Amino acid sequence: METRRGEAPAAGPLGRPAGTSKFTSSSDIPVEFIRRNVKLRGRLRRITENGLEIEHIPITVPIISSWRKEPCGVLLVKLAGVELTETGKVWLQKELKPSQVLWFQLLGKENSALFCYLLVNKENEVLAGPVA
């Protein structure tokens, strides 16, 4: 992560650089990540009427990650520009598999929800429209 001269990089919830920290709630994510529309990787846990619950997969250093205990928790991700109906929820459940690894691009945050573009490995198809 780029920093200005004299500034320390943003720290994550455990004091580690933010890119190597596991985010377990939207409040863990640095504002700068949202401002820069950073893409994060995560594992789909479930789809609810409120959005997708995704477990963040941090950038890891193999030697450190083998002994480090990561915190548990999921991020509530809403598709940017999409109102999730029951039909849409059923469609997403058909298209996305449990435990599927996804990329999500941060666009905004409201309370505990993150508004994101969702990218899946179907030729990196985007599953969200532009923000209104």
N, C-alpha and C positions, 0 to 999 in steps of 0.2 A: 504494500500500500504506500502510496506517495505521501510524503509529509512536507510541510514547509520547513525551512531552515530553523533549527532550534526547537522544533516540536517533536515530541515522542509519537510513535505510531499509536493508533487507537488500540486500547487494551480491551480484551474480551472479559467475560464474567469472572474468570479465574485469574485475571492479571496477565494472561498470555496475550500475544498479538491477536487481534480480532479474527484474522483469517484462519487461525489454527484452533479457535475455540468452537465448541459445539453450542449453537444457539438453541435454547429450549423454550424461549418465549420471545415475543416481538420486542420487548424492552431490552433484550440482550444485544440486539442488532444496532450497531453504531449509526447515528443519523447520517453520517457521511456515506455509508453504504447505500442508503436509500436515495440520497441526493445524487449519487453517481450511477444509480441503476445497476448495482452489482448483481451478477448472477451467482446463485448459490445452488448447491446440489443437495438433494434429499431423497428419502425413501417414503413412498406413499404408505400411510398407515390405514387411513379410512376416508371415506367420502360421506359428509353429513349435509344436512340442510343448510348449515352455516358456511360450508366450503370444504376444502381439502385439509386433512390433518397430515402434515409432512414432518418426518423426523430429519433434521438437518444432519448432513454428513460433512464434517469439517475437512479442510485440507489437513493431511496428516504427514508427519515425518515417521516413516516405518519404525525406526528404533524407539522413538518416544511413545508412539501410539500403542505399541505392543504391551506396555506395562501401565499405561495411563487409564484410569477408570473415568469414563465419560458420563456426564449427568444424563438423566432421562427426561423426556418431554417432547412435545410436538408443537409445531408452528401452525397456526390457523391461516391458510392461504386462500384468498378469494381471487377469482379470475377477474382481471381488470376489464371493466366495461361490460360485464356479464351479470345478469340477475339469474341466479341458479334456481330453476324451477324443478319440480319433481321429475318431469320428463328429461330435463338436462342432467339431473343427478343420475338417473337410470342410464342415460347415454354415456356419461363419464365412467360409471361402474363397468360398463361393457367395454369401453375403450382402454381403460387403465387397469392394470393388474395390481393386486395387493403386493406390497413390498417392492413395486417397480421403482427404479431409480429415475428421478426426474430432475431437470434443471428449472429453476424459477428465477425470473428477473424482477428484482425489487423496484416497484414504482411508487409506492406510498404505504402509509400505515394509518390506521384509525382504531383507536383503543387497542385491543389485542389482535386485530386482524391485519394481515399484510395484503396489499393489492399488488398482484404480480401478473406477468406474462408467464405462461407455463410452456416449457419446451420439452417434448418427448422424443424418443429415438425413432420416430417414424419420419426419418429424414429431417429431424429438428423442426417438425411442424409446430406452429404456435397455436395453442388452444385458448386464445383470448383475443378480443378485438381491441381497438385503440381506446384509450381512456377518453370519456366524453368531456 
